Structures are given as C-alpha cells and as structure tokens.
C-alpha cells in the first residue's frame, strides 16, 4: 500500500482521472463533518454498533467498475480506518491502493482538537459539507 499526504493525494487525483477516491468514515462523519470534494462514500464501519461493513470490498469494486487495477485512494478521519480498509482491498486483489495520511481531520492536538495541525481540511484542500 502506498501512503500520500493530503496535498500529494490531491495532486494524484488530478493527475490520475481514473482514480477512485473513497471516504471510509461513517455516514454521519461524511455528511455532517464534511468530506473532500469528489470523494465517494463507502463506510468501513458505521453506527450504531460500529460493525465492519461486510459489503465494503464489493461496494468499492462497483465504484471501480470491477477494475481492480484502478487506483483507489482511501481517506478517513486520521488515517487509521483507511489503512485497515486498504488492507482489505489489497487482500481482495486491488493492485493500487493508496492511504491518505492524516485523513480528513488530522491528529489530535495538545487540547484534543483536530484540524489544527494536519489533515485534508487543515491544508485548505477542497471539501464540502451537507
């Protein structure tokens, strides 16, 4: 699995128009916290029990139109869920899986807040909120 910073991931998406960009956070995070512009939503885990989505690989496969060689970029809140999701995609035969380091909101700072020292939003990359 390859790992890119948010800025590198943004540049990769623009240079590789066949890439699939997937936000793996929960539905609530995706819609209410916001998400990168153009990202598709496929939850790796979701409430209320936070169970792993048993259809995750198939749903990403549909977005990739069954082409497991298409680049798939994954983003979550901080880069951990997307790493787990990426391992599942690789195990299923996807050949170019990219984890976005720092995620959408970045790491916690000293006062337990996010988006203050890293992440997609911190770097001012395009995002939207519902």
Residue, then its C-alpha position, 0 to 999 in steps of 0.5 A: x500500500x502506498x501512503x500520500x499526504x493530503x496535498x500529494x493525494x490531491x495532486x494524484x487525483x488530478x493527475x490520475x482521472x481514473x482514480x477512485x477516491x473513497x471516504x471510509x468514515x461513517x455516514x454521519x462523519x461524511x455528511x455532517x463533518x464534511x468530506x473532500x470534494x469528489x470523494x465517494x462514500x463507502x463506510x468501513x464501519x458505521x453506527x450504531x454498533x460500529x460493525x465492519x461493513x461486510x459489503x465494503x470490498x464489493x461496494x468499492x469494486x462497483x465504484x471501480x467498475x470491477x477494475x481492480x487495477x484502478x487506483x483507489x485512494x482511501x481517506x478517513x478521519x486520521x488515517x487509521x480506518x483507511x489503512x485497515x480498509x486498504x488492507x482489505x482491498x489489497x487482500x481482495x486483489x486491488x493492485x493500487x491502493x493508496x492511504x491518505x495520511x492524516x485523513x480528513x481531520x488530522x491528529x489530535x492536538x495538545x487540547x484534543x482538537x483536530x484540524x489544527x495541525x494536519x489533515x485534508x481540511x487543515x491544508x485548505x484542500x477542497x471539501x464540502x459539507x451537507 
